[in-house]
Amino acid sequence: MADLPVRVLVLAEETLARAGLAAVLEGRPGVQVVGQCSPFGELDAMLSATRPEVLLWDLGLNPETQLELLSARSADLPPTVVLLSGPEPFIEARRSGARGLLLREADSETLALAAQSARRGLILIDMAVEPLPPEAQPHEPLPSGGELSERELEVMRLVAEGLANKAIAARLGISDHTVKFHLNSVLRKLGAQSRTDAVVRATRLGLLYL
């Protein structure tokens, strides 16, 4: 699945916002925009017609009604990444069932990564929405074994994108052996049993974010 583009349906109440998001993602590696629509009235028909794997939902400047809709429908919808105009609706967006939270000005690379991560079941939050109140923090205490180094964090971000060791090595300009060394170190520090387990644990700890 990691090698196939993630099928994304773009949602926004404003026509220009939908078109802008679709245009930003057009031709982006790893992402296929399968359609765009308003969340009101058109959503069910588009879900049936396009069968998206992830929803990219721009909540606009007045998110309250749309967050209510997302909360009511989240169990029936594909994983959803929401775009916020600011940090104020963070708690409501998080509680609504969103799998990713970004600011509206996120670039195409960030949008693509969020969609790919949501398909993998990860919850990713743009740290630009911080500072967050304590009740919104998804973090857990870091296990004993030390903090992850910046290079280890870089490796984990690429693992979360679905890259294999050779691709990670090429991206970072290091050897396969060095990538394995960093991954083994991460597994030990996080107490993880696999790459996927390490990504999940790093996300829960707040170490892996956009």
C-alpha positions in Angstrom: 0.0 0.0 0.0 2.8 2.4 0.8 3.9 2.4 -2.9 0.5 3.3 -4.2 -0.8 6.9 -4.2 -3.3 7.6 -1.4 -6.7 8.4 -2.8 -7.8 11.8 -1.4 -11.2 13.5 -1.5 -11.0 17.2 -0.9 -13.8 18.8 1.2 -14.5 22.5 1.7 -17.6 24.6 1.9 -16.0 27.2 -0.3 -15.6 26.3 -4.0 -12.3 28.3 -4.3 -10.9 26.5 -1.3 -11.6 23.1 -2.8 -10.2 24.0 -6.1 -7.1 25.5 -4.5 -6.3 22.4 -2.4 -6.9 20.1 -5.4 -4.5 22.3 -7.5 -1.8 22.3 -4.8 -1.9 18.5 -4.6 -2.2 17.9 -8.4 0.8 15.9 -9.5 2.2 15.5 -6.0 4.0 12.1 -5.7 2.2 9.7 -3.4 -1.2 11.4 -3.7 -4.1 11.1 -6.0 -7.0 13.6 -5.7 -10.1 11.6 -6.7 -12.6 14.4 -6.3 -13.7 17.5 -4.5 -17.0 18.6 -3.0 -18.8 20.4 -0.2 -19.3 18.5 3.0 -23.0 19.4 2.9 -25.3 17.6 0.5 -22.7 16.2 -1.8 -20.5 14.1 0.5 -22.3 10.7 0.4 -22.6 10.7 -3.4 -18.9 11.5 -3.8 -17.8 8.9 -1.3 -19.7 6.3 -3.2 -18.4 7.5 -6.6 -14.7 8.0 -5.7 -14.0 5.6 -2.8 -11.3 7.8 -1.2 -8.9 6.4 1.4 -8.5 9.8 3.2 -10.5 13.0 3.4 -8.7 16.4 3.4 -11.2 18.8 4.9 -10.7 22.5 5.0 -12.9 23.8 7.8 -12.7 27.4 6.7 -13.1 30.4 8.9 -16.3 29.1 10.7 -15.6 25.5 11.6 -18.2 24.9 14.3 -21.0 23.4 12.1 -18.5 21.3 10.1 -16.9 20.0 13.2 -20.4 18.9 14.4 -20.9 17.1 11.1 -17.5 15.4 11.3 -18.1 14.3 14.9 -21.5 12.8 13.9 -20.1 11.0 10.9 -16.5 10.2 11.8 -17.2 6.5 12.4 -18.5 6.1 8.9 -15.9 8.3 7.1 -12.4 7.5 5.9 -9.5 8.9 8.0 -9.9 12.6 8.0 -7.2 15.4 8.0 -8.7 18.8 8.9 -7.3 22.2 8.0 -7.7 24.9 10.7 -7.5 28.6 10.4 -5.9 28.8 13.8 -5.4 26.9 17.1 -8.7 27.9 18.7 -10.8 24.9 17.5 -8.1 22.4 18.2 -9.7 20.5 21.0 -13.1 20.3 19.2 -11.3 19.1 16.0 -9.3 16.5 17.9 -12.4 15.2 19.7 -14.3 15.0 16.4 -12.2 12.1 15.3 -9.8 13.9 13.0 -6.6 11.9 12.3 -4.6 14.9 11.3 -4.7 18.6 12.2 -2.9 21.2 10.1 -3.1 24.9 9.5 -4.7 26.1 6.3 -1.4 27.5 5.0 0.3 24.0 5.0 2.4 23.4 1.9 1.8 20.6 -0.6 4.5 18.3 1.0 2.9 18.6 4.4 -0.5 17.9 3.0 0.7 14.9 1.2 2.5 13.5 4.2 -0.6 14.0 6.4 -2.7 12.1 3.9 -0.2 9.2 3.7 0.1 9.1 7.5 -3.7 9.1 8.0 -4.0 6.1 5.7 -1.4 4.3 7.9 -3.5 5.0 11.0 -1.3 7.7 12.5 -2.5 10.8 14.3 -0.3 13.7 13.2 -0.6 17.3 14.5 1.0 20.4 13.0 2.9 21.8 16.0 2.1 25.3 14.7 -1.2 24.9 16.5 0.6 24.9 19.8 0.7 25.8 22.6 -2.0 23.3 23.4 -3.9 23.0 26.7 -3.0 19.9 28.8 -6.2 18.1 28.0 -5.4 18.2 24.3 -1.9 16.7 24.6 -1.7 13.2 23.1 1.7 12.7 24.7 2.8 9.9 27.0 5.9 9.8 29.2 9.0 9.0 27.3 10.4 5.5 28.2 13.8 5.2 29.8 16.7 5.0 27.4 17.2 8.6 26.4 15.8 11.2 23.9 15.9 10.5 20.2 18.6 12.3 18.3 17.7 14.7 15.5 19.0 12.1 13.0 16.8 9.4 14.6 13.8 11.7 14.3 14.6 12.3 10.6 14.7 8.6 10.0 11.4 8.1 11.9 9.7 10.8 9.8 10.7 8.9 6.6 9.7 5.6 8.1 6.2 7.2 8.7 6.1 8.1 5.0 6.4 4.4 4.2 10.0 4.6 2.8 12.2 1.5 2.8 15.7 1.6 4.3 17.4 2.1 0.9 15.1 5.1 0.1 15.7 6.6 3.5 19.4 6.2 3.0 19.2 7.9 -0.4 17.1 10.8 1.0 19.4 11.4 3.9 22.7 10.7 2.1 23.7 8.0 4.4 24.3 4.2 4.1 21.8 1.4 4.5 23.9 0.2 7.5 23.6 3.6 9.2 19.8 3.6 8.7 19.6 0.2 10.3 21.8 1.4 13.2 19.5 4.4 13.8 16.3 2.2 13.6 17.7 -0.3 16.0 18.5 2.6 18.4 15.0 4.0 18.0 13.5 0.6 18.7 15.5 0.2 21.8 14.8 3.7 23.2 11.1 3.4 22.6 10.7 -0.2 23.6 9.2 -0.9 20.2 9.0 -4.4 18.5 8.8 -3.2 14.9 9.0 -0.2 12.6 5.3 0.2 12.7 5.2 -0.1 16.5 8.0 2.6 16.7 6.0 5.0 14.5 2.9 4.5 16.6 4.8 5.0 19.9 6.7 8.0 18.6 3.4 9.6 17.5 1.8 9.0 20.9 4.9 10.5 22.6 4.7 13.6 20.5 8.1 12.9 18.9 6.7 12.5 15.4 4.8 15.5 14.0 4.6 17.6 11.0 
